[in-house]
Amino acid sequence: MDVGIIGTGLLGSAVVKRLSLFHKIHVYNRTKEKARDLEQYGVQIEDSPMTLAKKCNLVITIVKDAQAVEQVSFGENGITQGKHDGLIVADMSTINPTASRKIAKKFAESGISMIDTPVMGGPNLAEKGQMIVMVGGKKEIYEKCKIVLDLIGEKTFHLGDNGSGHAMKITMNSQIALLALSISEGIILARKSGLDPTTFLEVLNSTYFKTGMSSIKGPKMAKGNFEPSFFLEMMQKDLDEINTTAKEIGAKLPMTELANKIYQNAVRNGFGNLDYTGILSYLEK
Ligand SMILES: NC(=O)c1ccc[n+]([C@@H]2O[C@H](COP(=O)([O-])OP(=O)(O)OC[C@H]3O[C@@H](n4cnc5c(N)ncnc54)[C@H](OP(=O)(O)O)[C@@H]3O)[C@@H](O)[C@H]2O)c1
C-alpha cells in the first residue's frame, strides 16, 4: 500500500521509520529540510499534502494541533485537492474531539473518509510497533486501514464515531500530565527532606503505587535527564484541549486546570522544548 505521512516531528518520524519497513511511504513536512533525514529509509518526500494524497491510499496526519490538521487538509495544496477514489485520512495528531468531528465532516463533504487514530506511547514504542491506537469513526473505514494501523500499534480500540478516539486520547493525557507533576513533587519533597530521590523512587516502585511514570520516566527525572520524547509545550497544548473539552461537556477538572497553569508558566519561562517531565526542572527553579 502507498501510505502518506504528513508531519515528521518526533512522533511522525518514528511512524515513518516503522511503516517504511512494510509499505511504500510518501512524506510531507511543512519544513521540508527537517524531513531529509528520512530519505535513508527509502521514503519519497513530497512538495505538498495534495501531491502526497494523489499518490496514496491512506494519508496519516501527525501534526501539532487542530489548526495544523486544518492547514494540511484544507489549506492551499491541501489533502482535499489530491482527492481520488478510495482515499482515507487518519488523523494521529492529538486534538480536541469537537475540532476532530468538524474536520471529519469537512472531509466527508469533500467525499473523503476520515477517522481519528490518536496513539498512546512515544517515538520509541512507535518504532517498535507497540503503540496503543484509539480509533474514532466508521468501523468499515477503520477496517480498511487496520493492516497499516496494526503495524504501529500492538493494541487498537475502536471506540465509536468520529472524535471518540480523541476523547479517549485527551483523557489519557490528563493522566500523564498529572502523573508527571505527582512524581515531580515527590522528587522535590524527597530532596528537600534530605532523601535520595532515587531511593524515593525505589521505595515507591516497590509498592502498589508503582507506575510506568515512576519506574521508567522517574529515574531519568531524578538524574535531570529531560531529553524530549514528547515536548513539554505539546503537553501544555493538550492540557488546553482537555480544559476546552471539559468546559464544553460540563466536566469539572480542578487539578487539570491547575496543571495547565503550571505547564503554561513553564512554557512562558522557556521550558517548552524539554521533555514534558521537565516540569520537574521548572518547579525546582
Ligand atoms: N511525541 C509523542 O510521544 C506523541 C505521542 C502521542 C501523540 N503525539 C501528538 O502527535 C502530534 C505531533 O507530535 P510530535 O511529538 O511529533 O511534535 P513535534 O516533534 O513538535 O512535531 C510537530 C509537527 O507538526 C508540524 N506542524 C506544526 N504546525 C504546523 C502547521 N501549522 N502546519 C503544518 N504542519 C505543522 C511540524 O512541522 P515543522 O517541522 O514544519 O515545524 C512537525 O512536523 C501532536 O499532536 C502530539 O500531541 C505525540
The ligand as an ORCA input file, in Angstrom:
! r2SCAN-3c Opt
* xyz 0 1
  N       5.768     12.632     20.712
  C       4.898     11.822     21.299
  O       5.263     10.996     22.146
  C       3.437     11.870     20.926
  C       2.628     10.813     21.370
  C       1.266     10.823     21.058
  C       0.732     11.895     20.339
  N       1.531     12.927     19.929
  C       0.895     14.010     19.159
  O       1.378     13.945     17.823
  C       1.436     15.269     17.253
  C       2.863     15.545     16.803
  O       3.689     15.485     17.970
  P       5.286     15.435     17.893
  O       5.741     14.955     19.208
  O       5.735     14.750     16.656
  O       5.601     17.018     17.798
  P       6.803     17.794     17.067
  O       8.037     16.980     17.102
  O       6.825     19.153     17.654
  O       6.287     17.898     15.542
  C       5.208     18.721     15.197
  C       4.898     18.515     13.731
  O       3.760     19.335     13.375
  C       4.107     20.142     12.251
  N       3.331     21.393     12.290
  C       3.194     22.240     13.340
  N       2.396     23.273     12.988
  C       2.025     23.057     11.698
  C       1.195     23.769     10.772
  N       0.549     24.905     11.127
  N       1.033     23.263      9.521
  C       1.646     22.105      9.168
  N       2.440     21.387      9.991
  C       2.620     21.858     11.254
  C       5.589     20.366     12.401
  O       6.146     20.806     11.177
  P       7.546     21.663     11.167
  O       8.648     20.639     11.218
  O       7.481     22.434      9.919
  O       7.522     22.536     12.405
  C       6.032     18.951     12.801
  O       6.063     18.100     11.682
  C       0.939     16.218     18.347
  O      -0.440     16.474     18.176
  C       1.194     15.425     19.627
  O       0.350     15.832     20.679
  C       2.866     12.930     20.185
*
